[in-house]
Amino acid sequence: MADTVKGPVGYFPSIEKKYGRPIAEWKDLIGSSPLTKHMELVAWLKTEHGLGHGHANALVADTLARRGAERE
């Protein structure tokens, strides 16, 4: 029995399928944005790129968590 992926990463396969871009590309877009706050980035992904709230939130949460881990 395969382990179920939990947390934001669990959304990644459906994000790639629905929007046609690899996760790395979404993370690059988030990283290149001048915005830094979680909800600002979520709103930006929703308005500028047409993502749903859950998908945008998952991408931002994972990207910012990893960014914070890299700084430590």
C-alpha positions as CSV (number, residue, x, y, z in Angstrom):
1,M,0.0,0.0,0.0
2,A,1.4,3.4,-1.1
3,D,1.8,6.2,1.5
4,T,-0.5,9.1,0.8
5,V,1.3,12.4,0.3
6,K,0.0,15.0,2.7
7,G,0.2,18.7,2.9
8,P,0.7,21.2,0.0
9,V,2.8,18.7,-2.0
10,G,-0.3,16.5,-2.2
11,Y,-1.9,19.1,-4.6
12,F,1.1,19.1,-7.0
13,P,0.0,16.4,-9.4
14,S,-3.4,17.9,-9.9
15,I,-1.8,21.4,-10.3
16,E,0.4,20.1,-13.1
17,K,-2.4,18.3,-14.8
18,K,-4.9,21.2,-14.6
19,Y,-2.6,24.1,-15.5
20,G,-0.1,22.4,-17.7
21,R,3.0,23.7,-16.1
22,P,5.6,21.8,-14.0
23,I,5.7,22.7,-10.3
24,A,9.3,24.0,-10.7
25,E,8.0,26.6,-13.2
26,W,5.3,27.8,-10.7
27,K,7.9,28.0,-8.0
28,D,10.2,30.0,-10.2
29,L,7.3,32.4,-10.9
30,I,6.6,32.8,-7.2
31,G,10.3,33.3,-6.5
32,S,10.6,36.0,-9.2
33,S,7.6,38.0,-7.9
34,P,8.3,41.2,-6.0
35,L,5.6,40.1,-3.6
36,T,6.6,38.4,-0.4
37,K,3.5,37.9,1.8
38,H,1.7,34.6,1.6
39,M,-1.8,36.0,0.8
40,E,-0.5,38.6,-1.6
41,L,1.2,35.8,-3.6
42,V,-2.0,33.6,-3.5
43,A,-4.1,36.5,-4.8
44,W,-1.5,37.2,-7.5
45,L,-1.5,33.6,-8.7
46,K,-5.3,33.6,-8.7
47,T,-5.8,36.9,-10.6
48,E,-2.8,36.8,-13.0
49,H,-2.5,33.1,-13.6
50,G,-6.1,31.8,-13.0
51,L,-5.2,29.3,-10.3
52,G,-7.9,28.2,-7.8
53,H,-7.4,29.2,-4.2
54,G,-6.4,25.8,-2.9
55,H,-3.8,25.3,-5.6
56,A,-2.3,28.8,-5.3
57,N,-2.2,28.4,-1.5
58,A,-0.4,25.0,-1.8
59,L,2.2,26.4,-4.1
60,V,2.9,29.4,-2.0
61,A,2.9,27.5,1.3
62,D,5.5,25.0,0.0
63,T,7.6,27.6,-1.7
64,L,7.8,29.9,1.3
65,A,8.4,27.0,3.7
66,R,11.3,25.8,1.5
67,R,12.6,29.4,1.1
68,G,12.6,29.8,5.0
69,A,14.4,26.4,5.4
70,E,17.1,27.5,3.0
71,R,17.8,30.6,5.0
72,E,18.3,28.7,8.2
